Amino acid sequence: MTQTDPLNHPLDASLFNGLHEGTLADRMGIEFLEAGPERVVGRMPVEGNTQPYGLLHGGASAVLAETLGSVGAAVHAGPGRIAVGIELNATHHRSATSGHVTGIATRLHGGRTLATYDIEISDEQGRRVCTARLTCMLRDR
């Protein structure tokens, strides 16, 4: 893509915060910081997303990963198309007990019918909490 291609530039991430109102991403407290077809960055509070031992729930990390990767895939797919997650895997490396975790979704493959993203989730000290990979099917709306 050339630099003049509008889909190659990050979009105003606040657009995605408003689009997710009332969804699981909203209930989990996910905030979008950067959004584009190559990279999506977001953060989520640990508080309210824990399991009974006070640790960040692994499912919450999976929600953050799938949300960020799906947004990237949807931007990649373009207008009039949607992205539907078809495969997610996640490896949990360490726990988080407070503050926020930040996820960075980086596109690994962007085709006409599939998009795959690598998602790294880290705590406020920059330590890796989770590594995930998401593949989305891209289809017409």
C-alpha positions in Angstrom: 0.0 0.0 0.0 1.1 3.5 -0.6 1.2 6.2 2.0 -1.7 8.0 0.3 -4.0 4.9 0.8 -6.4 5.9 3.6 -6.7 2.4 4.9 -2.9 2.3 5.6 -3.2 5.1 8.1 -4.4 4.7 11.7 -7.9 5.8 12.2 -9.2 7.9 15.1 -9.4 5.2 17.8 -12.1 7.1 19.6 -14.5 6.0 16.8 -14.2 2.4 18.0 -14.8 3.3 21.6 -18.2 4.7 20.6 -19.1 1.8 18.2 -18.6 -0.7 21.0 -21.1 0.9 23.5 -23.2 -1.7 25.1 -21.1 -4.6 23.9 -18.8 -7.0 25.8 -15.8 -4.8 25.0 -17.6 -1.9 26.7 -18.5 -4.0 29.7 -14.9 -5.1 30.1 -13.7 -1.5 30.0 -11.7 -1.9 26.8 -10.4 1.4 25.5 -9.0 1.8 22.0 -5.8 3.8 21.7 -4.8 3.2 18.1 -6.6 1.5 15.2 -5.6 0.7 11.7 -5.4 -2.4 9.4 -1.8 -3.2 10.4 -2.0 -2.5 14.1 -4.6 -2.0 16.8 -3.7 -1.0 20.4 -6.1 -1.0 23.4 -6.1 -1.4 27.1 -8.4 -2.9 29.7 -8.5 -2.6 33.5 -7.6 -5.6 35.6 -10.1 -4.6 38.3 -13.5 -6.1 37.5 -12.0 -8.6 35.1 -10.5 -11.0 37.6 -11.2 -14.6 38.7 -11.8 -15.4 42.4 -8.1 -15.3 43.4 -7.8 -11.7 42.3 -5.8 -12.4 39.2 -6.7 -11.2 35.7 -9.1 -13.8 34.2 -7.6 -15.7 31.2 -11.0 -15.3 29.5 -10.6 -11.5 29.9 -7.3 -11.6 28.1 -8.9 -13.6 25.4 -11.7 -11.0 25.0 -9.2 -8.2 24.8 -7.2 -10.2 22.2 -10.2 -11.1 20.0 -11.6 -7.6 20.2 -8.3 -5.9 19.1 -7.7 -8.4 16.3 -11.3 -8.3 15.1 -11.1 -4.5 14.8 -7.9 -4.7 12.8 -9.5 -7.3 10.5 -12.6 -5.2 10.1 -10.6 -2.2 9.1 -8.5 -4.4 6.7 -11.7 -5.8 5.2 -13.0 -2.3 4.4 -16.5 -0.8 4.0 -19.4 -3.1 3.5 -17.6 -6.1 4.9 -17.4 -7.7 8.3 -14.8 -9.7 10.2 -15.8 -12.9 12.1 -13.4 -14.6 14.4 -13.0 -18.3 13.5 -9.9 -19.3 15.6 -8.3 -17.9 18.7 -5.5 -19.3 20.8 -3.9 -17.8 23.8 -1.0 -18.6 26.0 -1.0 -17.0 29.5 2.5 -16.2 30.7 2.0 -14.4 34.0 -0.7 -12.9 36.2 -1.8 -9.3 36.6 -3.5 -8.2 39.8 -4.0 -4.4 39.3 -3.8 -1.5 36.9 -4.4 -2.0 33.2 -3.1 -4.4 30.6 -2.4 -3.2 27.1 -2.8 -5.3 24.0 -1.1 -4.7 20.7 -2.6 -6.6 17.7 -0.2 -6.8 14.7 -1.4 -8.1 11.3 0.4 -11.3 10.2 -1.7 -12.0 7.1 -4.3 -9.8 5.3 -6.0 -11.5 2.4 -9.4 -11.2 0.7 -11.1 -13.8 2.8 -8.9 -14.2 5.9 -6.9 -12.0 8.2 -4.6 -13.2 11.0 -3.3 -11.1 13.9 -0.7 -11.7 16.6 -1.7 -10.0 19.9 0.7 -9.3 22.7 -0.8 -8.3 26.1 1.4 -6.7 28.7 1.1 -5.3 32.2 2.0 -1.7 33.2 5.6 -2.8 33.8 5.8 -4.0 30.2 5.9 -7.7 31.2 4.1 -10.1 28.8 0.9 -11.4 30.3 -0.5 -13.2 27.3 0.3 -14.0 23.7 -2.6 -14.8 21.4 -3.3 -15.3 17.7 -6.6 -14.6 16.0 -7.8 -15.6 12.5 -10.9 -13.8 11.2 -13.0 -14.7 8.2 -13.8 -11.7 6.1 -17.2 -11.6 4.4 -19.7 -9.3 2.8 -22.2 -7.7 5.1 
